[in-house]
Amino acid sequence: MKLEYPEKPRYNAHLESISFRWVKAAMGKTEIILTFIILLLIIFGFWFIFSGEIWYLVEFLENSLYPTFDAL
């Protein structure tokens, strides 16, 4: 006895059906956007370290941790 399906079974895992095309496209766009964000963060990090701006941050953090007290 052979089972015959009137249409494709729903548990078929092939991604070649029409309903999954948007998933492939969205994943491609998502990967591109995430890669672009990561590259921007790396470039900003290198600029921040090598431009000397990091010392302003260090100075701010040091002054907030160890404030000076003025004698009255």
BELWOWO-V888302 format. One record per residue. N is the residue number from 1. RES is the residue in one letter. PSI is psi in whole degrees, 0 to 359 (NA if undefined). OMEGA is omega in radians with two decimals (none if undefined). NEAR is the number of other C-alpha atoms within 10 Angstrom. Layout:
N RES PSI OMEGA NEAR
N RES PSI OMEGA NEAR
This chain:
1 M 124 -3.09 3
2 K 134 3.11 4
3 L 134 3.10 5
4 E 129 -3.14 7
5 Y 136 3.10 7
6 P 334 3.07 6
7 E 179 -3.13 6
8 K 140 3.08 8
9 P 149 -3.07 8
10 R 339 -3.10 6
11 Y 8 3.12 6
12 N 128 -3.01 8
13 A 14 3.13 8
14 H 134 -3.14 7
15 L 20 -3.08 11
16 E 1 3.13 9
17 S 162 -3.06 9
18 I 326 -3.06 7
19 S 343 -3.11 8
20 F 5 -3.14 11
21 R 323 -3.13 11
22 W 332 3.11 10
23 V 317 3.11 11
24 K 316 -3.13 12
25 A 319 -3.13 10
26 A 321 3.12 11
27 M 321 3.10 11
28 G 316 3.12 11
29 K 321 -3.14 12
30 T 317 3.12 12
31 E 320 3.13 11
32 I 316 -3.13 12
33 I 316 3.13 12
34 L 320 3.08 11
35 T 319 3.12 12
36 F 318 3.12 12
37 I 318 3.13 12
38 I 317 3.11 12
39 L 320 3.09 12
40 L 318 3.11 12
41 L 320 3.13 12
42 I 315 3.13 12
43 I 316 3.11 11
44 F 320 3.12 12
45 G 315 3.10 13
46 F 318 3.11 11
47 W 316 -3.10 13
48 F 320 -3.11 14
49 I 313 -3.00 11
50 F 352 -3.14 10
51 S 347 -3.11 10
52 G 356 3.13 10
53 E 338 -3.12 11
54 I 331 -3.11 14
55 W 331 3.03 12
56 Y 321 3.09 10
57 L 317 3.12 12
58 V 318 3.12 11
59 E 316 3.11 11
60 F 315 -3.13 12
61 L 321 3.13 12
62 E 318 3.13 11
63 N 330 3.11 11
64 S 331 3.11 10
65 L 319 -3.08 9
66 Y 77 -3.13 9
67 P 155 3.11 9
68 T 147 3.10 8
69 F 125 3.12 6
70 D 132 3.09 5
71 A 138 -3.13 4
72 L NA none 3
